Amino acid sequence: MDDGQIIGRIDELIAEEHELRARAVGHGLGDAEQARLRAIEEGLDQCWDMLRQRRAREEFGDNPDEARPRPPGQVETYRQ
């Protein structure tokens, strides 16, 4: 996945997240929608992590295509 594809996926996930959050106003979300929102948040974290990995590899002369997605549990526990 190249940078453009990752950014496209981020845009898709953000649009879906906004749609779910808009639906939640006033009445909340059902269990399935809450689970989907958590999955979207994890997916976004993974995408941003992958993009950072690719850009760091490129900056230091390494092949950005060697960046690999990390498990949600790993990217969810990063300190900012």
PyMOL commands that place a pseudoatom at each C-alpha (Angstrom):
pseudoatom trace, name=CA, resn=MET, resi=1, chain=A, elem=C, hetatm=0, pos=[0.000, 0.000, 0.000]
pseudoatom trace, name=CA, resn=ASP, resi=2, chain=A, elem=C, hetatm=0, pos=[1.514, 3.347, -1.001]
pseudoatom trace, name=CA, resn=ASP, resi=3, chain=A, elem=C, hetatm=0, pos=[1.033, 6.717, 0.725]
pseudoatom trace, name=CA, resn=GLY, resi=4, chain=A, elem=C, hetatm=0, pos=[-1.844, 7.712, -1.565]
pseudoatom trace, name=CA, resn=GLN, resi=5, chain=A, elem=C, hetatm=0, pos=[-3.716, 4.491, -0.862]
pseudoatom trace, name=CA, resn=ILE, resi=6, chain=A, elem=C, hetatm=0, pos=[-3.197, 4.878, 2.880]
pseudoatom trace, name=CA, resn=ILE, resi=7, chain=A, elem=C, hetatm=0, pos=[-4.438, 8.472, 2.782]
pseudoatom trace, name=CA, resn=GLY, resi=8, chain=A, elem=C, hetatm=0, pos=[-7.452, 7.341, 0.732]
pseudoatom trace, name=CA, resn=ARG, resi=9, chain=A, elem=C, hetatm=0, pos=[-8.244, 4.698, 3.348]
pseudoatom trace, name=CA, resn=ILE, resi=10, chain=A, elem=C, hetatm=0, pos=[-7.883, 7.277, 6.125]
pseudoatom trace, name=CA, resn=ASP, resi=11, chain=A, elem=C, hetatm=0, pos=[-10.359, 9.532, 4.300]
pseudoatom trace, name=CA, resn=GLU, resi=12, chain=A, elem=C, hetatm=0, pos=[-12.848, 6.646, 3.956]
pseudoatom trace, name=CA, resn=LEU, resi=13, chain=A, elem=C, hetatm=0, pos=[-12.586, 5.741, 7.640]
pseudoatom trace, name=CA, resn=ILE, resi=14, chain=A, elem=C, hetatm=0, pos=[-12.956, 9.367, 8.742]
pseudoatom trace, name=CA, resn=ALA, resi=15, chain=A, elem=C, hetatm=0, pos=[-16.085, 9.776, 6.604]
pseudoatom trace, name=CA, resn=GLU, resi=16, chain=A, elem=C, hetatm=0, pos=[-17.592, 6.635, 8.133]
pseudoatom trace, name=CA, resn=GLU, resi=17, chain=A, elem=C, hetatm=0, pos=[-16.636, 7.775, 11.635]
pseudoatom trace, name=CA, resn=HIS, resi=18, chain=A, elem=C, hetatm=0, pos=[-18.303, 11.161, 11.088]
pseudoatom trace, name=CA, resn=GLU, resi=19, chain=A, elem=C, hetatm=0, pos=[-21.441, 9.456, 9.799]
pseudoatom trace, name=CA, resn=LEU, resi=20, chain=A, elem=C, hetatm=0, pos=[-21.657, 7.209, 12.867]
pseudoatom trace, name=CA, resn=ARG, resi=21, chain=A, elem=C, hetatm=0, pos=[-21.005, 10.069, 15.275]
pseudoatom trace, name=CA, resn=ALA, resi=22, chain=A, elem=C, hetatm=0, pos=[-23.666, 12.199, 13.561]
pseudoatom trace, name=CA, resn=ARG, resi=23, chain=A, elem=C, hetatm=0, pos=[-26.185, 9.363, 13.928]
pseudoatom trace, name=CA, resn=ALA, resi=24, chain=A, elem=C, hetatm=0, pos=[-25.317, 9.073, 17.618]
pseudoatom trace, name=CA, resn=VAL, resi=25, chain=A, elem=C, hetatm=0, pos=[-26.346, 12.649, 18.423]
pseudoatom trace, name=CA, resn=GLY, resi=26, chain=A, elem=C, hetatm=0, pos=[-29.449, 12.593, 20.578]
pseudoatom trace, name=CA, resn=HIS, resi=27, chain=A, elem=C, hetatm=0, pos=[-29.942, 8.835, 20.831]
pseudoatom trace, name=CA, resn=GLY, resi=28, chain=A, elem=C, hetatm=0, pos=[-26.576, 7.094, 20.960]
pseudoatom trace, name=CA, resn=LEU, resi=29, chain=A, elem=C, hetatm=0, pos=[-25.366, 4.064, 19.062]
pseudoatom trace, name=CA, resn=GLY, resi=30, chain=A, elem=C, hetatm=0, pos=[-26.366, 0.422, 19.248]
pseudoatom trace, name=CA, resn=ASP, resi=31, chain=A, elem=C, hetatm=0, pos=[-23.889, -2.289, 20.176]
pseudoatom trace, name=CA, resn=ALA, resi=32, chain=A, elem=C, hetatm=0, pos=[-22.986, -3.080, 16.559]
pseudoatom trace, name=CA, resn=GLU, resi=33, chain=A, elem=C, hetatm=0, pos=[-22.434, 0.597, 15.754]
pseudoatom trace, name=CA, resn=GLN, resi=34, chain=A, elem=C, hetatm=0, pos=[-20.269, 1.062, 18.848]
pseudoatom trace, name=CA, resn=ALA, resi=35, chain=A, elem=C, hetatm=0, pos=[-18.196, -1.958, 17.853]
pseudoatom trace, name=CA, resn=ARG, resi=36, chain=A, elem=C, hetatm=0, pos=[-17.830, -0.557, 14.331]
pseudoatom trace, name=CA, resn=LEU, resi=37, chain=A, elem=C, hetatm=0, pos=[-16.739, 2.811, 15.732]
pseudoatom trace, name=CA, resn=ARG, resi=38, chain=A, elem=C, hetatm=0, pos=[-14.038, 1.077, 17.821]
pseudoatom trace, name=CA, resn=ALA, resi=39, chain=A, elem=C, hetatm=0, pos=[-12.882, -0.837, 14.732]
pseudoatom trace, name=CA, resn=ILE, resi=40, chain=A, elem=C, hetatm=0, pos=[-12.735, 2.408, 12.732]
pseudoatom trace, name=CA, resn=GLU, resi=41, chain=A, elem=C, hetatm=0, pos=[-10.653, 4.079, 15.440]
pseudoatom trace, name=CA, resn=GLU, resi=42, chain=A, elem=C, hetatm=0, pos=[-8.239, 1.132, 15.481]
pseudoatom trace, name=CA, resn=GLY, resi=43, chain=A, elem=C, hetatm=0, pos=[-8.059, 1.155, 11.687]
pseudoatom trace, name=CA, resn=LEU, resi=44, chain=A, elem=C, hetatm=0, pos=[-7.260, 4.857, 11.685]
pseudoatom trace, name=CA, resn=ASP, resi=45, chain=A, elem=C, hetatm=0, pos=[-4.500, 4.354, 14.234]
pseudoatom trace, name=CA, resn=GLN, resi=46, chain=A, elem=C, hetatm=0, pos=[-3.028, 1.578, 12.103]
pseudoatom trace, name=CA, resn=CYS, resi=47, chain=A, elem=C, hetatm=0, pos=[-3.190, 3.681, 8.939]
pseudoatom trace, name=CA, resn=TRP, resi=48, chain=A, elem=C, hetatm=0, pos=[-1.521, 6.669, 10.590]
pseudoatom trace, name=CA, resn=ASP, resi=49, chain=A, elem=C, hetatm=0, pos=[1.162, 4.376, 12.020]
pseudoatom trace, name=CA, resn=MET, resi=50, chain=A, elem=C, hetatm=0, pos=[1.801, 2.833, 8.610]
pseudoatom trace, name=CA, resn=LEU, resi=51, chain=A, elem=C, hetatm=0, pos=[2.063, 6.272, 7.017]
pseudoatom trace, name=CA, resn=ARG, resi=52, chain=A, elem=C, hetatm=0, pos=[4.554, 7.382, 9.702]
pseudoatom trace, name=CA, resn=GLN, resi=53, chain=A, elem=C, hetatm=0, pos=[6.596, 4.194, 9.176]
pseudoatom trace, name=CA, resn=ARG, resi=54, chain=A, elem=C, hetatm=0, pos=[6.706, 4.717, 5.412]
pseudoatom trace, name=CA, resn=ARG, resi=55, chain=A, elem=C, hetatm=0, pos=[7.725, 8.365, 5.726]
pseudoatom trace, name=CA, resn=ALA, resi=56, chain=A, elem=C, hetatm=0, pos=[10.427, 7.568, 8.294]
pseudoatom trace, name=CA, resn=ARG, resi=57, chain=A, elem=C, hetatm=0, pos=[11.850, 4.827, 6.076]
pseudoatom trace, name=CA, resn=GLU, resi=58, chain=A, elem=C, hetatm=0, pos=[11.891, 7.194, 3.128]
pseudoatom trace, name=CA, resn=GLU, resi=59, chain=A, elem=C, hetatm=0, pos=[13.548, 9.948, 5.173]
pseudoatom trace, name=CA, resn=PHE, resi=60, chain=A, elem=C, hetatm=0, pos=[16.379, 7.645, 6.196]
pseudoatom trace, name=CA, resn=GLY, resi=61, chain=A, elem=C, hetatm=0, pos=[16.924, 6.131, 2.746]
pseudoatom trace, name=CA, resn=ASP, resi=62, chain=A, elem=C, hetatm=0, pos=[15.141, 2.840, 3.384]
pseudoatom trace, name=CA, resn=ASN, resi=63, chain=A, elem=C, hetatm=0, pos=[12.471, 1.277, 1.210]
pseudoatom trace, name=CA, resn=PRO, resi=64, chain=A, elem=C, hetatm=0, pos=[9.044, 2.546, 2.365]
pseudoatom trace, name=CA, resn=ASP, resi=65, chain=A, elem=C, hetatm=0, pos=[7.419, -0.543, 0.835]
pseudoatom trace, name=CA, resn=GLU, resi=66, chain=A, elem=C, hetatm=0, pos=[9.014, -2.630, 3.587]
pseudoatom trace, name=CA, resn=ALA, resi=67, chain=A, elem=C, hetatm=0, pos=[6.796, -0.952, 6.228]
pseudoatom trace, name=CA, resn=ARG, resi=68, chain=A, elem=C, hetatm=0, pos=[4.320, -3.421, 7.702]
pseudoatom trace, name=CA, resn=PRO, resi=69, chain=A, elem=C, hetatm=0, pos=[1.046, -2.869, 9.547]
pseudoatom trace, name=CA, resn=ARG, resi=70, chain=A, elem=C, hetatm=0, pos=[1.332, -3.366, 13.283]
pseudoatom trace, name=CA, resn=PRO, resi=71, chain=A, elem=C, hetatm=0, pos=[-1.410, -5.021, 15.335]
pseudoatom trace, name=CA, resn=PRO, resi=72, chain=A, elem=C, hetatm=0, pos=[-4.083, -2.727, 16.813]
pseudoatom trace, name=CA, resn=GLY, resi=73, chain=A, elem=C, hetatm=0, pos=[-2.981, -3.553, 20.355]
pseudoatom trace, name=CA, resn=GLN, resi=74, chain=A, elem=C, hetatm=0, pos=[0.468, -2.249, 19.603]
pseudoatom trace, name=CA, resn=VAL, resi=75, chain=A, elem=C, hetatm=0, pos=[-0.512, 1.033, 17.939]
pseudoatom trace, name=CA, resn=GLU, resi=76, chain=A, elem=C, hetatm=0, pos=[-3.292, 1.669, 20.465]
pseudoatom trace, name=CA, resn=THR, resi=77, chain=A, elem=C, hetatm=0, pos=[-0.821, 1.756, 23.353]
pseudoatom trace, name=CA, resn=TYR, resi=78, chain=A, elem=C, hetatm=0, pos=[1.654, 4.252, 21.870]
pseudoatom trace, name=CA, resn=ARG, resi=79, chain=A, elem=C, hetatm=0, pos=[2.350, 7.325, 23.924]
pseudoatom trace, name=CA, resn=GLN, resi=80, chain=A, elem=C, hetatm=0, pos=[1.936, 10.590, 22.064]
for i in range(1, 80): cmd.bond("trace and resi %d" % i, "trace and resi %d" % (i + 1))
show_as sticks, trace
zoom trace
